[in-house]
Amino acid sequence: MADRAKTNAQLLDKLAELRRQNERLKKTIARLNKAVEKLRQSEEYYRRLAEVSPDAAELALRESEERFRNLADLLPQTVFEMDERGQLTKVLRQSEERFRSLVQNSSDIVTVLQADGTISYESPSIAHILGYRPEELVGKKVFEFVHPEDASNVFAVFSEGIQRPDIAVRVEFRFRHANGSWVYIESFSKNHLDDPIIQGVVVNSRDITERKRAELLQNAVYRISQAADRADNLNDLYKSVHEIIGTVMSTKNFYIAIYDPNSKLLTFPCFCDEYDERPVPKKLGKGLTEYVLRTAKPLLYDEAGDKELRQSGEVELIGTPSQIWLGVPLIIGDKAIGAMVVQDYSDPRAYGERELEMLEYVSSQVAKAIEKKQTEEALQESEVRYRTLVETSPDAITLTDSEHKILLCNQQCAAMHGFKTPEEMIGKSAYDLIAWEDRARAVENARKTLEEGGIRNAEYVFLKANGDKFPAELNASVIKDAQGNPVSFIAITRDITAHKRTEEALRSLSLTDGLTGLYNRRGFMTLAEQQWKLAKRMNSGMLLLFADIDDLKQINDAQGHQEGDLALIETANLLKGAFRDSDLVARVGGDEFAVLTMGVPEEIVDVIMARLQTTLEARNAQEDLRFKLGISTGAASYDPEHACSIDELLTQADALMYEHKRNKDG
């Protein structure tokens, strides 16, 4: 009996131990189930976020689903057993990490917003695009970072997306970078507030600053061209220019300075500044504006530049000192007529090389617009000044009687219509110079000119003496006698053929080669034509060099295209180093380059070629080079006494280059 009692007691103890083990097992299973569920929720969150993001990876989704199907066979087993083998937690963790990686490594910024605009998630890509760490933004309202001028539109679009979860909404706006600058952002958002996994508005954003600035720059050039036609006077034009430049950069401190060579005074017809008053007209001194006028070159002037120029005696401090100063010359022909300036008193990073390039790009259009408006106003001042202007104006000027018979015209008018001298046009009807399809409108506008005293910016199709047609723009005014009766009409006509072509090309014009940073063929031909016209007008010479890299194909085949690209870049740098900054250097083909330089005597050509050859030999003498660089060249000179076109110069230089290449091969 005693033995049996002892045995029963042992059995009871074992049973109690089994019960305790069972309780511990239940608790372990519960903890594992919670861990598995947490992993499953995390995996599902990133899966859903990847599904609604434009950068979702469909392949990764399919792989993850396959993993869950393979896992299904394991589910009937106990959670304890699965955890022992590490199957479920490992698969869930891998899947969660995969989808987390998809979202966090997206090139776009992925943001999740609550209904009030509070940021609940921010992908790591925000760091390299906008300079913030994700945790710096989470919990903050997104509208705090939107440019004040864009805030109302962004809020309206966001509200529309909240109210209409069935659509994706798009908006462009400026977002404040961590360094304080503004970055143009394009965002697409979709309302997933009702999604039990995401519970937010998913926003995909990307940086469109470069694209936006290019669009703004092209639009600014176009609007300045239009302002020159539409402004009633110079003051209106200056106001328009100030407003238009303000669309591409800050212009809270902006001015235009114009130099009058007759009075030898520098005036400031457009001046906007936080601290200084408009300067009175003054003689040229040693200010920054005068420095830009003297050098006819743009200047980006910061604290370092201030110290250097002031120590050299080139400039003196005038007015309130600024943190950054940017000025570009306004050039007509080869003379600087003034300067256009922006500056900032608090932010030394307000302007940089990008803003310098943009301001310089629009300056030529501003200069032309100012020149045109000055010409128009000068015509109204006096008969003497009018007659001088008629003789020298680049526009066609015509004086007709009350019956529209031509009494007087300038040489430009005769040339524009294909006549040799103005005298050939005297006595002709002005209507005979207008194409038949526009003649009725011209008659109606002449009636309006009588009634209103003038007409502006009327565009017609005009005729040349040989019958050819061309577009031109006409401004006309009535001249009245002392009794107020109309006695004649004065018309200023400008051939706008090139202007029309330029307007069409502005939106698609691309002037530079992406690899070398030089002008491409289109840019070279566009600018070379301008230089050709200037050389022809100034009766000066030019030199055109054509260069070709020897055996570039062999470099590509033997070393790879990366080395071939390096050969192109090195050649570009060699050419830029051998010529002046003012010379036009371009990559005009795959391995072909062209250089156009003005005002170079023929006896200097050999010096330039020798300098280029010396630089090339010095490069090839270096050790550990993967390839030797060879360049064949040919140079052709433009003689104003025996004028030829840019295309003909290129053909001559190309032929000489190939002769050089053959001689080297021989």
Residue pairs with C-beta under 8 A, 6 or more apart in sequence:
25 80
28 80
29 78
29 79
29 80
32 79
32 80
32 83
33 79
35 89
36 79
36 88
36 89
36 92
39 89
39 92
39 93
39 96
40 92
41 197
42 96
42 100
43 64
43 92
43 95
43 96
43 99
44 197
45 197
45 198
46 96
46 99
46 100
46 102
46 103
47 61
47 64
47 95
47 99
47 197
48 192
48 195
48 197
48 198
49 99
49 103
49 110
49 112
49 121
49 198
49 202
50 56
50 57
50 60
50 61
50 99
50 102
50 103
51 61
52 190
52 192
52 198
52 202
53 102
53 103
53 106
53 108
53 110
53 202
53 204
54 108
54 188
54 204
55 102
55 106
55 107
55 108
55 110
55 204
56 102
57 102
60 98
60 99
60 102
63 98
64 95
64 98
64 99
67 91
67 94
67 95
68 91
68 95
71 87
71 88
71 91
74 82
74 87
74 88
79 88
82 88
83 89
103 110
103 123
104 123
104 124
104 125
105 124
105 125
106 123
106 125
106 204
107 125
107 206
108 125
108 204
108 205
108 206
109 122
109 123
109 125
109 126
109 129
109 130
109 203
109 204
109 205
109 206
110 121
110 122
110 123
110 125
110 202
110 203
110 204
111 119
111 121
111 122
111 123
111 126
111 142
111 202
111 203
111 204
111 205
112 119
112 120
112 121
112 122
112 198
112 200
112 201
112 202
112 203
113 119
113 120
113 142
113 158
113 189
113 200
113 201
113 203
114 120
114 193
114 200
114 201
115 162
115 193
115 201
116 141
117 141
117 142
117 143
117 155
117 158
118 139
118 140
118 141
118 142
119 137
119 138
119 139
119 140
119 141
119 142
120 138
120 139
120 200
121 134
121 138
121 200
122 132
122 134
122 137
122 138
123 134
124 134
126 132
126 133
126 134
126 137
127 133
127 134
129 183
129 206
129 207
130 175
130 177
130 178
130 183
131 177
131 178
131 179
132 178
136 178
137 145
143 151
143 154
143 155
145 175
145 176
146 154
146 173
146 174
146 175
146 176
147 173
147 174
147 175
147 176
147 182
149 174
150 173
150 174
153 171
153 173
154 171
154 173
157 169
157 170
157 171
157 189
158 169
158 171
158 189
158 201
160 169
161 167
161 168
161 169
161 189
161 190
161 191
161 201
162 191
162 193
162 201
164 191
165 190
165 191
165 192
165 193
165 194
167 190
168 188
168 189
168 190
169 188
169 189
169 190
170 186
170 187
170 188
171 186
171 187
171 189
172 184
172 185
172 186
172 187
172 208
172 212
173 184
173 185
173 187
174 182
174 183
174 184
174 185
175 182
175 183
175 185
175 205
176 182
176 183
177 183
179 349
180 347
180 349
181 349
183 207
183 209
184 207
184 208
184 209
184 211
184 212
184 213
185 205
185 206
185 207
185 208
186 205
186 206
186 208
187 203
187 204
187 205
188 203
188 204
188 205
189 201
189 202
189 203
189 204
190 201
190 202
191 201
192 198
192 199
192 200
192 201
192 202
193 199
193 200
193 201
213 248
213 354
213 358
216 247
216 248
217 248
217 358
217 361
217 362
218 506
218 507
219 247
220 244
220 245
220 247
220 248
220 362
221 361
221 362
221 365
221 506
222 503
222 506
223 240
223 244
224 240
224 241
224 244
224 362
224 365
224 366
224 369
225 365
225 369
225 499
225 503
227 237
227 240
227 241
227 244
227 369
228 237
228 365
228 368
228 369
228 372
228 373
229 456
229 457
229 473
230 457
231 237
231 240
231 373
233 373
233 377
234 269
234 370
234 373
234 374
234 377
235 269
237 369
237 370
237 373
238 256
238 269
238 270
239 270
241 256
241 270
241 340
241 366
241 369
242 251
242 254
242 256
242 270
242 272
245 251
245 254
245 340
245 342
245 359
245 362
246 254
248 358
248 362
249 342
249 351
249 355
249 358
249 359
250 342
250 344
250 350
250 351
251 272
251 342
252 272
252 274
252 344
253 272
253 273
253 274
253 322
253 342
253 343
253 344
253 345
254 270
254 271
254 272
254 273
254 340
254 341
254 342
255 268
255 270
255 271
255 272
255 273
255 340
255 341
256 268
256 269
256 270
256 271
256 330
256 338
256 339
256 340
256 341
256 366
256 370
257 266
257 267
257 268
257 289
257 293
257 338
257 339
257 340
257 341
258 266
258 267
258 268
258 269
258 330
258 337
258 338
258 370
259 265
259 266
259 267
259 284
259 293
259 336
259 337
259 338
260 266
260 267
263 281
264 283
264 284
265 281
265 282
265 283
266 281
266 282
266 283
266 284
266 289
266 290
266 293
267 281
268 278
268 279
268 281
271 278
271 279
273 320
274 345
275 319
275 320
275 345
276 319
276 320
279 319
284 290
284 293
285 316
285 318
286 313
286 314
286 315
286 316
287 315
287 316
287 318
288 299
288 301
288 315
288 318
288 325
288 327
288 341
289 327
289 339
289 341
290 315
291 299
291 309
291 314
291 315
292 298
292 299
292 327
292 328
292 329
292 336
292 339
292 341
293 329
293 336
293 338
293 339
295 329
296 329
296 331
296 335
296 336
297 329
298 326
298 327
298 328
298 329
298 356
298 359
298 360
299 305
299 325
299 326
299 327
299 328
300 324
300 325
300 326
300 351
300 352
300 353
300 356
301 309
301 324
301 325
301 326
301 327
302 323
302 324
302 325
302 348
303 323
303 348
306 321
309 315
310 316
310 317
320 345
322 343
322 344
322 345
323 344
323 345
323 346
323 347
323 348
323 350
324 343
324 344
324 347
324 348
324 349
324 350
324 351
325 341
325 343
326 341
326 342
326 343
326 351
326 355
326 356
326 359
327 339
327 340
327 341
327 342
328 339
328 340
328 341
328 356
328 359
328 360
328 363
329 336
329 338
329 339
329 363
330 336
330 337
330 338
330 339
330 340
330 363
330 366
330 367
330 370
331 337
331 363
331 364
331 367
332 367
332 368
332 371
333 534
333 537
334 534
334 538
337 367
337 370
337 371
338 367
338 370
340 359
340 363
340 366
342 351
342 355
342 359
344 350
344 351
375 389
375 393
375 395
375 492
376 475
376 492
378 385
378 386
378 389
379 385
379 386
379 389
379 490
379 492
380 477
386 490
389 397
390 397
390 399
390 408
390 410
391 410
391 411
393 410
393 412
393 492
394 412
395 412
395 492
395 493
395 494
396 409
396 410
396 412
396 413
396 416
396 417
396 472
396 492
396 493
396 494
396 495
397 409
397 410
397 412
397 413
397 490
397 491
397 492
397 493
398 406
398 408
398 409
398 413
398 430
398 490
398 491
398 493
399 406
399 407
399 408
399 409
399 479
399 488
399 489
399 490
399 491
400 406
400 407
400 430
400 488
400 489
400 491
401 407
401 487
401 488
401 489
402 486
402 487
402 488
402 489
404 429
404 430
404 431
404 446
404 489
405 427
405 428
405 429
405 430
406 425
406 426
406 427
406 428
406 429
406 430
407 426
407 488
408 422
408 426
409 422
409 425
409 426
410 422
411 421
411 422
413 422
413 425
413 493
414 420
414 421
414 422
414 424
414 425
416 462
416 470
416 472
416 493
416 495
417 425
417 433
417 462
417 463
417 464
417 465
418 464
418 465
418 466
418 468
419 425
419 465
430 489
430 491
431 439
431 442
431 443
432 463
433 462
433 463
434 442
434 460
434 461
434 462
434 463
435 460
435 461
435 462
435 463
435 469
437 461
438 460
438 461
441 460
442 458
442 460
445 455
445 458
445 476
446 476
446 489
448 455
449 455
449 476
449 477
449 478
449 489
450 478
450 486
453 477
453 478
454 475
454 476
454 477
454 478
455 474
455 475
455 476
456 475
457 473
457 474
457 475
458 473
458 474
458 475
458 476
459 471
459 472
459 473
459 474
459 496
460 471
460 472
460 474
461 469
461 470
461 471
462 469
462 470
462 471
462 472
462 493
463 469
464 470
470 495
470 497
471 495
471 496
471 497
471 500
472 493
472 494
472 495
472 496
473 493
473 494
473 496
474 491
474 492
474 493
475 491
475 492
476 489
476 490
476 491
476 492
477 489
477 490
478 486
478 488
478 489
479 486
479 487
479 488
479 489
479 490
480 486
480 487
481 487
509 522
509 526
510 520
510 522
510 523
511 519
511 520
511 522
511 523
511 526
511 527
512 518
512 519
512 520
512 523
513 519
513 520
513 586
513 587
515 565
515 568
515 569
515 587
516 568
516 569
516 572
516 587
517 572
518 572
518 576
518 585
518 586
518 587
518 593
519 527
519 584
519 585
519 586
519 587
520 586
520 587
520 588
521 586
521 587
521 588
521 589
523 586
524 584
524 586
524 588
524 594
524 596
525 646
527 584
528 584
528 596
528 646
529 646
531 542
531 584
531 596
531 598
532 542
532 638
532 645
532 646
534 540
534 598
535 541
535 542
535 598
535 638
535 640
536 640
536 643
539 640
540 598
540 599
540 640
541 598
541 599
541 600
541 601
541 602
541 637
541 638
541 639
541 640
542 596
542 597
542 598
542 599
542 600
542 637
542 638
542 649
543 595
543 596
543 597
543 600
543 602
543 605
543 608
543 635
543 636
543 637
543 638
544 594
544 595
544 596
544 635
544 636
544 637
544 638
544 646
544 649
544 650
544 652
544 653
545 594
545 595
545 596
545 597
545 608
545 633
545 634
545 635
545 653
546 592
546 593
546 594
546 633
546 634
546 635
546 636
546 650
546 653
546 654
546 656
546 657
547 571
547 575
547 592
547 593
547 594
547 595
547 631
547 632
547 633
547 657
548 591
548 592
548 593
548 631
548 632
548 633
548 657
548 658
548 661
549 567
549 568
549 571
549 591
549 629
549 630
549 631
550 630
550 631
550 632
550 661
550 664
551 630
552 564
552 567
552 568
552 590
552 591
555 563
555 564
555 567
555 627
556 563
556 564
558 627
559 626
559 627
563 626
563 627
567 627
567 629
568 587
568 591
570 619
570 629
571 593
571 629
571 631
572 585
572 587
572 593
574 612
574 615
574 616
574 619
574 629
574 631
575 585
575 593
575 595
575 612
576 585
577 615
578 608
578 611
578 612
578 615
579 585
579 595
579 597
579 608
580 597
582 597
582 598
583 595
583 596
583 597
583 598
584 595
584 596
584 597
585 593
585 594
585 595
586 593
586 594
586 595
587 593
588 594
588 650
594 650
594 653
596 646
597 608
600 608
602 637
605 635
605 637
609 633
609 635
612 631
612 633
616 629
616 630
616 631
619 629
620 628
620 629
630 664
632 657
632 658
632 660
632 661
632 664
633 656
633 657
633 660
634 652
634 653
634 654
634 655
634 656
634 657
634 658
634 659
634 660
635 653
635 656
636 649
636 650
636 652
636 653
636 656
638 644
638 649
644 652
